[in-house]
Amino acid sequence: MLRWTLALILLYSIANAQEKPVSLYDRLGRYDAISQIVDSYLKGIRSDPQFSRFSGRGADSLSRAKQLLKDQLCSLTGGPCTYIGRDMKTAHSGLGITSDEWAVNMKYMADALDKAKVGSKEKTEFLAIIDSLKPAIVERPK
């Protein structure tokens, strides 16, 4: 009887484990991968003269912004992080970000995903999450 009970518990556990979808966070490679993607993305964005108007911040402020982005992307992809920053509309209000700048931003993010060797399915899913933020960030269509 004990064997049957243990066998049923094992079968139930296996069935439930197979039903849970694996999060994008896990498929990307968890926090280390998110961190690598953010570091690469910010390196590209911050070196682009087109975005120099956003760089007038102290080292501590830039470090905090990097950590907030890592936490936000971790959370948005199904990871265990908690994003404690402001909503995107508030955070980007008054910056006058254009659709053209958004497109360049998406290129830098795609490049960071390529550098991290993210698979095409995960890359598409990740970029869709980022692109869903566009209406709250872009203020001036161009």
C-alpha positions in Angstrom: 0.0 0.0 0.0 2.8 2.4 0.9 4.5 1.7 -2.5 1.3 2.6 -4.4 0.9 5.8 -2.4 4.5 6.8 -3.1 4.1 5.9 -6.8 0.9 8.1 -7.0 2.7 11.0 -5.3 5.6 10.6 -7.7 3.3 10.5 -10.7 1.3 13.5 -9.4 4.6 15.5 -8.9 5.9 14.7 -12.4 2.6 15.6 -14.0 2.4 19.0 -12.1 6.1 19.8 -12.9 5.4 19.2 -16.6 2.4 21.5 -16.6 4.2 24.6 -15.2 5.6 26.6 -18.1 9.2 27.7 -17.8 9.4 31.4 -17.4 11.3 33.6 -19.9 13.5 34.6 -16.9 14.6 30.9 -16.6 14.9 30.4 -20.3 17.2 33.5 -20.6 19.5 32.2 -17.9 18.1 33.8 -14.8 19.5 36.9 -13.1 23.1 36.6 -14.4 21.8 36.7 -18.0 19.5 39.6 -17.2 22.5 41.4 -15.7 24.7 40.8 -18.7 22.0 42.0 -21.1 21.4 45.2 -19.1 25.2 45.9 -18.9 25.6 45.4 -22.6 22.5 47.5 -23.5 23.5 50.4 -21.3 27.1 50.3 -22.6 25.7 50.8 -26.1 23.1 53.4 -25.2 25.5 55.4 -23.0 28.2 55.5 -25.7 25.8 56.8 -28.4 26.0 60.6 -28.8 22.4 60.7 -29.8 21.5 59.8 -26.1 24.1 62.1 -24.5 21.3 64.3 -23.1 20.4 61.5 -20.7 24.0 61.1 -19.3 24.1 64.1 -17.1 23.8 62.1 -13.9 26.2 61.2 -11.1 27.9 57.8 -10.9 25.6 56.8 -8.0 22.5 57.8 -9.9 23.6 55.8 -13.0 24.4 52.8 -10.8 20.9 53.0 -9.2 19.3 53.3 -12.6 21.2 50.2 -13.8 20.0 48.2 -10.8 16.4 49.3 -11.2 16.5 48.2 -14.9 17.9 44.8 -13.9 15.2 44.4 -11.3 12.5 45.6 -13.7 13.5 43.2 -16.5 13.9 40.3 -14.0 10.3 41.0 -12.8 8.9 41.5 -16.3 10.3 38.2 -17.5 8.9 36.2 -14.6 11.8 36.3 -12.2 11.7 36.7 -8.4 12.8 40.4 -8.4 10.7 43.2 -7.2 10.9 46.5 -9.2 10.6 49.4 -6.8 11.1 52.2 -9.4 8.6 54.6 -10.8 6.1 53.7 -13.6 7.5 54.3 -17.1 5.3 57.3 -17.9 6.5 59.2 -14.7 10.1 58.1 -15.1 10.3 59.3 -18.7 8.0 62.3 -18.6 9.5 65.5 -20.1 12.4 63.7 -21.8 10.8 64.1 -25.2 11.7 60.7 -26.4 10.8 60.2 -30.0 9.8 57.2 -32.0 13.1 57.3 -33.9 15.0 57.2 -30.5 12.8 54.3 -29.4 13.8 52.4 -32.5 17.5 53.0 -31.8 16.9 51.9 -28.2 15.3 48.7 -29.5 18.4 48.1 -31.7 20.7 48.4 -28.7 18.5 46.0 -26.8 18.5 43.5 -29.6 22.3 43.8 -29.9 22.6 43.1 -26.2 20.4 40.0 -26.6 22.5 38.8 -29.5 25.7 39.4 -27.5 24.3 37.3 -24.7 23.4 34.5 -27.3 19.7 34.6 -26.5 17.7 32.2 -28.7 15.4 33.6 -31.3 12.2 32.7 -29.5 13.3 34.2 -26.3 14.7 37.3 -28.1 11.3 37.9 -29.8 9.5 37.4 -26.5 11.8 39.7 -24.6 11.7 42.5 -27.2 7.9 42.3 -27.2 7.9 42.9 -23.5 10.2 45.9 -23.9 8.2 47.2 -26.9 5.0 47.1 -24.8 6.5 49.9 -22.7 6.7 52.2 -25.7 3.3 54.0 -25.3 4.4 55.1 -21.8 7.9 56.2 -22.8 7.7 57.8 -26.2 6.3 61.4 -26.1 6.9 62.7 -29.5 6.3 60.7 -32.6 8.7 61.6 -35.4 
